[in-house]
Amino acid sequence: MQRLLPFVFAMSLPLLASAADVPSYTLTLKDHRYQPSELRIPADTRVRLDLVNQDASPEEFESDDFPAEKIVMPNSRTSLFIGPLKRGHYRFYGDFHQPTAQGTLVVE
């Protein structure tokens, strides 16, 4: 096992470096509304989306326009990677509070 540790560490370095190089954006959920409700990201770029849930109930970040589905527990945060996406407007929503938890991802 000790002989494998340097190999495992060396193999994980590119993953750590690539995650640090990805631009990140934050979406905050408060009162079952995403802030900002319109988030702009660069086209053809993979980004990390940090989801912060300030509400007392869980929410599920989801989109029918791009692959994304992530549950965020109450008063907690999580991250997911999205893209790269082509230029355009992509709708996202909170599956547990769809009437208010709505937003648009503007890829430019």
C-alpha positions as CSV (number, residue, x, y, z in Angstrom):
1,M,0.0,0.0,0.0
2,Q,2.8,2.5,0.9
3,R,4.3,1.9,-2.6
4,L,1.0,2.9,-4.2
5,L,0.6,6.2,-2.3
6,P,3.1,8.2,-4.4
7,F,1.5,6.9,-7.6
8,V,-2.0,7.8,-6.4
9,F,-0.8,11.3,-5.4
10,A,0.9,11.9,-8.7
11,M,-2.2,10.7,-10.6
12,S,-4.4,13.1,-8.6
13,L,-2.3,16.3,-9.3
14,P,-3.7,17.0,-12.8
15,L,-7.2,16.7,-11.4
16,L,-6.5,19.2,-8.6
17,A,-4.8,21.6,-11.0
18,S,-7.6,21.5,-13.5
19,A,-10.3,22.1,-10.9
20,A,-8.4,25.1,-9.6
21,D,-8.2,26.6,-13.2
22,V,-11.9,26.4,-13.8
23,P,-13.7,29.8,-13.4
24,S,-16.3,29.7,-10.6
25,Y,-19.6,31.4,-10.1
26,T,-22.0,31.5,-7.2
27,L,-25.8,31.2,-7.1
28,T,-27.4,31.9,-3.8
29,L,-30.9,30.6,-2.9
30,K,-32.8,32.8,-0.4
31,D,-36.5,32.9,0.2
32,H,-36.8,30.2,-2.6
33,R,-35.3,32.6,-5.2
34,Y,-32.0,32.4,-7.0
35,Q,-29.7,35.4,-6.7
36,P,-28.7,36.4,-9.2
37,S,-31.7,35.3,-11.2
38,E,-29.6,35.8,-14.4
39,L,-26.0,34.5,-14.3
40,R,-23.6,35.2,-17.1
41,I,-20.8,32.8,-18.0
42,P,-18.4,32.5,-20.9
43,A,-19.2,30.3,-23.9
44,D,-17.3,27.1,-24.6
45,T,-15.9,27.0,-21.1
46,R,-16.4,24.6,-18.3
47,V,-17.3,26.4,-15.1
48,R,-17.8,25.5,-11.5
49,L,-21.1,26.6,-10.1
50,D,-21.2,27.1,-6.3
51,L,-24.7,26.7,-4.9
52,V,-25.5,28.3,-1.6
53,N,-28.8,27.5,0.1
54,Q,-29.7,30.0,2.8
55,D,-33.2,28.7,3.2
56,A,-34.4,26.3,5.9
57,S,-35.5,23.7,3.4
58,P,-33.6,21.6,0.8
59,E,-33.6,22.6,-2.9
60,E,-32.8,20.7,-6.0
61,F,-30.9,22.7,-8.6
62,E,-32.0,21.5,-12.0
63,S,-32.2,22.3,-15.7
64,D,-33.9,20.8,-18.7
65,D,-31.6,22.8,-21.0
66,F,-28.2,21.6,-19.9
67,P,-27.2,18.6,-17.8
68,A,-27.4,19.5,-14.1
69,E,-29.2,18.1,-11.1
70,K,-27.9,18.7,-7.6
71,I,-29.6,18.7,-4.1
72,V,-28.5,21.4,-1.7
73,M,-29.4,20.8,1.9
74,P,-30.7,23.7,4.1
75,N,-28.2,26.3,5.1
76,S,-25.4,24.6,3.2
77,R,-23.5,24.8,0.0
78,T,-22.3,22.5,-2.7
79,S,-20.7,22.7,-6.2
80,L,-21.1,21.2,-9.6
81,F,-19.4,21.6,-12.9
82,I,-21.4,22.6,-16.0
83,G,-20.5,23.1,-19.6
84,P,-18.8,23.9,-21.9
85,L,-22.0,25.4,-23.4
86,K,-22.7,27.2,-26.6
87,R,-23.8,30.9,-26.6
88,G,-27.4,31.2,-25.6
89,H,-29.9,31.4,-22.8
90,Y,-30.5,28.3,-20.6
91,R,-33.2,28.0,-18.0
92,F,-32.6,26.5,-14.6
93,Y,-34.9,26.1,-11.6
94,G,-35.3,24.7,-8.1
95,D,-37.3,21.6,-8.5
96,F,-38.8,21.8,-5.0
97,H,-40.0,25.4,-5.3
98,Q,-40.5,25.9,-9.1
99,P,-43.0,28.8,-8.9
100,T,-40.2,31.1,-7.4
101,A,-36.9,29.4,-7.8
102,Q,-36.3,30.3,-11.4
103,G,-33.3,31.6,-13.3
104,T,-31.5,32.0,-16.6
105,L,-27.9,31.1,-17.5
106,V,-26.7,33.5,-20.2
107,V,-23.8,32.0,-22.0
108,E,-21.9,34.7,-24.0
